[in-house]
Amino acid sequence: VQLVESGGGLVHTGDSLNLSCAATGPAFKSYAMGWFRQALGREREFVAAMSWSGGVILYGDSVKGRFTISRDNAKSMGYLQMSSLKPEDTAVYYCAARSPSSSQYEYWGQGTQVTVSS
């Protein structure tokens, strides 16, 4: 599985931004997917995750109520809708996928930069 993120950019506080994750390979539809972010000088942070069916959704505490994860298995796409953005949301955002047999995310995209100006 290869993952490619897109949709990052420079926005202002309070704005919204939608990230996309394009996956190659038919296996993606059976993989859990997640979004992570890493700000400069900080450790990677969990943002959101969704099971292959969409039945299980998790969010990091810092984004609950503001971000929404979704996927379209028919299109092999994952999405992260971000609203009410804050400067502390500034980071490189990564899409990741995890096969059913794995406890860790095995596949990662190259990341897309999101910058929120105050």
Buried (B, 14 or more C-beta within 10 A) or exposed (E): BEBBBEBBEEBEEEBEBEBBBBBEEEBBBEBBBBBBBBBEEEEEBBBBBBBBEEEEEBBBEBBEEBBBBBBEBEEBBBBBBBBEBBEEBBBBBBBBBBBEEEEEBEBBBEBBEBBBEE
